[in-house]
């Protein structure tokens, strides 16, 4: 538990340093570097499970998609780059000249592109879709805080009073008590951040009904993302994706919930007209 708190504090310091150095640009580069680390770990999972893929290609396109989603002029540039990456990788597979070398590396490479860079580029898209850069940055930080504090709440409540297992085949340590604790932590953090934004007159353009609804929704999809990564780890017969973050594990152990939460948040902001049409 002490290592978990140390790891969380370290991550908060990294995010603060990124904001201090470059604000929204710093956050984009943090997403890109973290995404590349998560991609390497995901590739290792697939390798350990006996699956072949184009490792160098997917790692390169991970950086291109996440950074391009911020730096290229069209708002949907990340989506366009994802389509170009799929065509480029398929073309490379065809150039190998053997039919069996097309499907076998292409399918896991496509999964790697969807799972990491396509999902994480929604972080850039959230910042670019808002009315101004400050509001976009605040919305992204709001999503990240809710997501990660939900993880922390689920961990502490599950460790303290967890008795009823959720899905033993996916993650033996996850309990329904921890799930409820995570939901309450997500909603509570969302409310606290909303109150803080109101007191500081920060441009966080969400009403209370949207704040509570999205906090609950993020808590649910974040748990799904965590369980999805847990299933991959079971197939690869490993406990953590890495050891770079004390008490948490690897990059993918940090980003697993955000991979599901960022696209969900962007859709929510769009459908509720928080983003201008």
Buried (B, 14 or more C-beta within 10 A) or exposed (E): EEEBEBBBEBBEEBBEEBBEEEBBBBBBBBBBBBBBBBBBBBBBBBBBBEBEBBBEBBBBBBBBBBBBBBEBEEEBBBBBBBEBBBEBBBEBBEEEEEEEBBEBBBBBBBBBBEBBBBBBBBBBBBBBBBEEEBBBBBBBBBBBBBBBBBBBBBBBBBBEEBEEBBEEEBBEEBBEBBBBBBBBBBBBBBBEBBEEBEEEEBBBBBEEEBBBBBBBBBBBBBBBBBBBBBEBBBEBEBEBBBEBBBBBBBBBBBBBBBBBBBBBBBEBBBEBEBBEE
